[in-house]
Amino acid sequence: MATELLDVVDTAVKIGLGALITGCATYMVNSTNNRNDRDKYLLEHKINTLETSAGKVDEYFDAWSGLITIVGGISRRMEEAGEPLNVISKARMNQIKERDRRLVDSWPSKSQALSRFRLLGAQNVIEAINKSNKPQRVLRNKVIFDKEIPSYEEFKAMRSDLNQIKEIVHSEISAFYNDLGA
């Protein structure tokens, strides 16, 4: 009888120990899988947010580029015709105002992008985007408020500033994107 009891206890311990090991292993595997799934979801969401924000910034840069381009074209034509740069015809001013309206309409896109970059912690991207504020303000003050066309040389410098800022912003976005997967 003692041997039978000992066999029963031995079998119970073996079954219980096996069940305990299986249960612990299952818990650990499921916990790891859930954490990996969560991390994967968060990474996908961050990448989606980053890509959307980059698109919003490009909308803003496209609008700003449109304003600079029309101003540059008008500047070149006025200089070639020997016209004074502080006397803008109504038709030309309407062209400028249309492009300026597109720029102003793109500001919410820029703001949304900045908010999302803040959420992601992409401080370098935010700083790079904010470098666009002053050159844009200089252009708008001169053309929209002072109603004066910059010289063609000034236009080329403004276009160069825009291109340089765009390049820095895209480089910072790319660096942040590459760091997400690390």
C-alpha positions in Angstrom: 0.0 0.0 0.0 2.8 2.4 0.8 4.4 1.8 -2.6 1.1 2.5 -4.3 0.7 5.7 -2.4 4.3 6.6 -3.2 3.6 5.9 -6.9 0.5 8.1 -6.9 2.3 11.0 -5.2 5.3 10.5 -7.6 2.9 10.6 -10.7 1.0 13.6 -9.3 4.3 15.5 -8.7 5.5 14.7 -12.2 2.2 15.8 -13.8 1.9 18.9 -11.6 5.5 19.9 -12.3 5.1 19.3 -16.0 1.9 21.4 -16.0 3.6 24.2 -13.9 6.6 24.3 -16.4 4.2 24.3 -19.4 2.1 27.0 -17.8 5.1 29.2 -17.0 6.6 28.8 -20.5 3.2 29.6 -22.1 2.8 32.7 -20.0 6.4 33.9 -20.8 5.9 33.2 -24.6 2.5 34.9 -24.7 3.8 37.9 -22.7 6.8 38.3 -25.1 4.6 37.9 -28.1 2.1 40.5 -26.8 5.0 42.9 -26.0 6.4 42.4 -29.5 3.0 42.9 -31.1 2.5 46.1 -29.2 6.0 47.3 -30.1 5.3 46.4 -33.8 2.0 48.3 -33.7 3.6 51.4 -32.1 6.4 51.4 -34.6 4.0 51.1 -37.5 1.9 53.9 -36.1 5.0 56.1 -35.6 6.1 55.5 -39.1 2.6 56.2 -40.5 2.5 59.4 -38.4 6.0 60.4 -39.7 5.1 59.8 -43.3 1.9 61.7 -43.0 3.7 64.6 -41.3 6.4 64.7 -44.0 3.6 65.0 -46.6 2.0 67.9 -44.7 5.4 69.7 -44.5 5.8 69.1 -48.3 2.4 70.7 -48.9 3.7 73.8 -47.1 7.0 73.8 -48.9 5.2 73.4 -52.3 3.0 76.4 -51.5 6.0 78.5 -50.4 7.9 77.4 -53.5 4.9 78.5 -55.6 5.0 82.0 -54.2 8.7 82.3 -54.7 8.5 81.1 -58.2 5.8 83.5 -59.3 7.7 86.4 -57.6 10.9 85.4 -59.3 9.2 85.2 -62.7 7.7 88.6 -62.2 11.0 90.0 -61.0 12.9 88.8 -64.0 10.3 90.2 -66.4 10.2 93.5 -64.7 14.0 93.9 -64.6 14.2 92.9 -68.3 11.6 95.5 -69.2 13.3 98.1 -67.0 10.2 98.5 -64.8 10.6 99.8 -61.2 10.2 96.9 -58.7 8.0 98.9 -56.4 5.2 99.4 -59.0 3.3 96.2 -59.4 0.4 95.9 -61.9 -2.9 94.7 -60.6 -2.7 91.5 -62.7 0.7 90.7 -61.3 -0.4 91.4 -57.8 -3.4 89.1 -58.2 -1.1 86.3 -59.4 1.1 86.9 -56.3 -1.9 87.1 -54.0 -3.3 83.8 -55.4 0.0 82.0 -54.6 0.2 83.8 -51.2 -3.3 82.5 -50.4 -2.1 78.9 -51.2 0.8 79.5 -48.8 -1.5 80.8 -46.0 -3.8 77.9 -46.6 -0.9 75.5 -46.1 -0.1 76.9 -42.7 -2.5 74.5 -40.9 -0.7 71.6 -42.6 2.6 72.9 -41.3 1.1 73.2 -37.8 -0.3 69.7 -37.9 3.1 68.4 -39.0 4.8 70.3 -36.2 2.3 68.9 -33.6 2.9 65.4 -34.8 6.6 65.7 -34.8 6.4 67.0 -31.2 4.4 63.9 -30.3 7.0 61.7 -31.9 9.8 63.6 -30.1 11.5 64.7 -33.4 13.0 67.9 -32.0 15.6 68.2 -34.8 12.9 68.1 -37.4 10.9 70.8 -35.6 13.9 73.0 -35.4 14.7 72.5 -39.1 11.1 73.4 -40.1 11.0 76.5 -37.9 14.0 77.8 -39.8 11.5 78.5 -42.6 9.7 81.2 -40.5 12.0 84.1 -41.0 12.8 83.8 -44.7 9.1 83.3 -45.5 8.2 86.3 -43.4 10.8 88.4 -45.2 9.4 87.5 -48.6 5.8 88.1 -47.5 6.6 91.4 -45.9 8.4 92.7 -48.9 5.9 91.5 -51.5 2.5 91.3 -49.8 2.7 94.2 -47.3 5.4 96.5 -48.8 4.2 95.7 -52.4 7.7 95.6 -53.7 9.2 92.8 -55.9 12.6 91.6 -54.8 15.4 91.9 -57.4 16.1 88.8 -59.4 19.3 88.3 -57.4 17.3 88.6 -54.1 14.9 86.0 -55.6 17.7 83.6 -56.3 18.9 84.0 -52.7 15.4 83.4 -51.4 15.0 80.3 -53.6 18.4 79.0 -52.4 17.3 79.5 -48.8 14.1 77.6 -49.4 15.9 74.7 -51.1 18.5 74.6 -48.3 15.8 74.5 -45.6 13.9 71.8 -47.5 17.1 69.7 -47.8 17.8 70.1 -44.0 14.2 69.2 -43.1 14.2 66.1 -45.4 17.5 65.1 -44.0 16.3 65.4 -40.4 13.1 63.5 -41.2 15.2 60.7 -42.8 17.5 60.5 -39.8 14.6 60.3 -37.4 13.0 57.7 -39.7 16.1 55.6 -39.6 16.4 55.9 -35.9 12.9 54.6 -35.3 13.8 51.0 -36.3 17.0 51.0 -34.2 
